[in-house]
Amino acid sequence: QVRLVESGGGLVQPGGSLRLSCAPSGSIFSIYTMGWYRQAPGKQREMVALLTSDGNTNYADSVKGRFTISRDNAKNPWYLQMNSLKPEDTAVYYCYASLRDVNRIRANYWGQGTQVTVSS
């Protein structure tokens, strides 16, 4: 069974930084796209940052220049470094992966979500 486990959320003041981690586990054959989405109260879930297996990245316009998605290698967690945080970044952040399991079945997976609150 595939799982994505997030960590690193919390409360931070405006202008501060946080780093989120997403650790994949289970019967994974290959991960094609990994990343982060977020959902603020009363709003739809939106893409924040995506990273493909060949190293391409895609960021929401609202976080470009402030957030960075990265991964050390194929067996490690991936990260979202969030700098210059703003109150409007407050949301539940969800880890995401599009992957193929050891049975070669491709599907999308989500983490349980971690709260990020930016407030003074």
Buried (B, 14 or more C-beta within 10 A) or exposed (E): EBEBBBBBBEEBEEEBEBBBBBBBEEEBEEBEBBBBBBBBEEEEBEBBBBBBBEEEEBBBEEBEEBBBBEBEEEEEBBBBBBBEBEEEBBBBBBBBBBBBBEEEEEEEBEBEBBEBBBEE
